[in-house]
Amino acid sequence: MTLDRITIDPQVMGGKPCIRGLRLTVGTIVGLLAEGHSSEELLKLYPYLEAEDIPQALAYAAWRVEEREVDLKPV
């Protein structure tokens, strides 16, 4: 899956990952889904949100959770 609907711009929402440059963060989408809201509800709440945005937000969040920072100090 490509993540071409997820954008990061320091000028939009403080650089948080957003949906298509909009002021709607991946965290907002994932948080609302976690609270039990359905995709259909989100599409009604945010008329500019497109159905394809939701699985990409989830995929991005899953990828970030799996990402791990490694300290690259010389041994």
N, C-alpha and C positions, 0 to 999 in steps of 0.2 A: 504494500500500500504506500502510495506517495503521500506526503504531507504538504501538498501545495496550497492548502487552504489555511495553514497555520503561518502567521507572520509575527515577526519580532521587530519592533521599531522603537527606539528609545523615546521618540516623540509621542508615542501612543501608549497610554496606560503604564507609563514608567518602564517600558521595555518588557512588560509581561507578554507571554505568548497570547496572541489574539486570533480571532477568526477573521480572515480576509482583510486585515487592516482596520477592522471595525473596533469600536470601543467595547467589545465583548470578549472577555478573556476565556481561555481554555478552562481555567480554574472555576469560573462561574458556571460554565456548562457542566463540568464534571461534578461540581458541588450540588447543583440542582438535581442532576440525575441520582446522585448518592442519597439525596433527601427523599427520593421516591417519585419525583416528577417524571412524566413520560416524555419521550421525544416529541410526541404530538403537542403536549402542553408547552414545551419549549418553543416550538414553531409558532404557536399562537402568542406566547408572551413576547417573542422577538420576531416580528414579521419579516425582518431583513435576514434572519437566519435561514439557511437552506438545509434540507434534509441531509445532504452530503457532508455538511460541516460537523455534525454530531459524531459519526464514527471516527472522523479524523481527530477530533478533540480527544476522544477516548484513546485512540491509538497513540497520540502524542503523549498523553499522560502516562500510559503504560510504558512507553519507551523511556520517559524520564525517570520513572520509578526504578527501572532496571539499570539505569546509568549509574556508574560508580566513579567517584573521584579517586585518583591515585596520586599519592605524594611522590614527586619525582626528584626528591633530594638525592644528591650523590651519596653512594654507600661508602 
